[in-house]
Amino acid sequence: MEPATSVSAPLMSIPPPEVSKVTTTRVWCDGATDIRSGENYRPAALGHPKVWLEIDEHGYVDCGYCDRRFVLEGGPADGVDQATLRDISSGAS
């Protein structure tokens, strides 16, 4: 019997679907921030539960629901190619 060989696939860098620059380290996301129009607007139907996220020393955080990335203006991740950064998700705190 032949031993199994492992084939390692290269890591793909996929940029976040949306990047928001912020000025505070504590931010919130509900997934519907940019869909706020119309008289029948209902945030619960359009996004996800509101979560609070904390930006750490890396200068950014990703929403665990919608993958929106929040980048601290003037922080280490500001001006960097976002596709080169790994995901950092932080839950409600």
VOGU-3710 file (C-alpha; in Angstrom, 3 decimals, decimal comma):
1> mepatsvsap> 0,000/0,000/0,000  1,365/3,392/-0,997  1,688/6,042/1,729  -0,656/8,965/1,361  0,971/12,075/0,022  -0,174/15,476/1,064  -0,597/18,229/-1,426  -0,601/21,674/0,077  -2,570/24,288/-1,766  -1,227/27,820/-1,836
11> lmsipppevs> -2,958/30,252/0,482  -5,238/32,615/-1,375  -5,445/36,222/-0,355  -8,953/37,488/-0,840  -9,595/41,116/0,054  -12,498/41,857/2,394  -15,752/42,680/0,582  -15,927/46,100/2,212  -13,484/48,268/4,155  -14,622/51,071/6,455
21> kvtttrvwcd> -12,117/53,537/7,894  -12,930/54,557/11,451  -11,503/56,919/14,059  -12,217/54,879/17,216  -11,036/51,437/18,325  -14,530/50,323/19,379  -16,967/49,912/16,490  -20,247/48,141/15,811  -21,608/46,341/12,782  -25,124/45,253/11,864
31> gatdirsgen> -24,466/44,351/8,234  -26,989/46,899/6,978  -25,247/50,198/7,611  -25,263/51,163/3,937  -28,842/50,004/3,254  -30,679/52,691/5,205  -33,315/54,037/2,858  -36,991/53,647/2,099  -39,978/54,007/4,364  -40,158/50,247/5,029
41> yrpaalghpk> -36,559/49,982/6,262  -36,156/47,150/8,792  -32,563/46,617/9,979  -33,149/43,114/11,342  -34,394/41,919/7,948  -31,477/43,335/5,982  -28,378/42,642/8,016  -27,289/40,576/10,999  -27,390/41,016/14,787  -25,569/44,131/15,954
51> vwleidehgy> -22,125/43,229/17,279  -19,483/45,368/18,948  -15,899/44,893/17,791  -12,588/46,063/19,266  -9,656/47,049/17,050  -6,404/45,796/18,550  -2,721/46,587/17,969  -2,979/45,353/14,358  -5,128/48,393/13,521  -8,143/46,566/12,086
61> vdcgycdrrf> -10,888/44,057/12,870  -13,254/41,996/10,694  -16,933/41,384/11,383  -17,496/37,670/11,923  -20,898/37,839/10,223  -20,410/39,854/7,035  -16,585/40,136/6,775  -16,691/43,942/6,678  -13,276/45,213/7,750  -12,889/48,227/10,031
71> vleggpadgv> -9,499/49,945/9,704  -8,319/52,522/12,240  -7,304/55,733/10,466  -3,606/56,363/11,057  -3,149/52,835/12,433  -0,736/50,138/11,223  -3,247/48,761/8,665  -4,169/52,142/7,188  -2,818/52,402/3,644  -1,851/48,713/3,477
81> dqatlrdiss> -3,107/46,348/0,753  -6,007/44,748/2,653  -5,685/41,474/0,702  -2,318/40,869/2,395  -3,766/40,966/5,929  -5,214/37,914/7,670  -8,742/37,910/9,079  -9,066/39,147/12,642  -12,578/38,618/13,975  -13,614/39,813/17,379
91> gas> -16,881/39,010/19,060  -19,093/41,260/21,084  -17,278/42,596/24,099
//
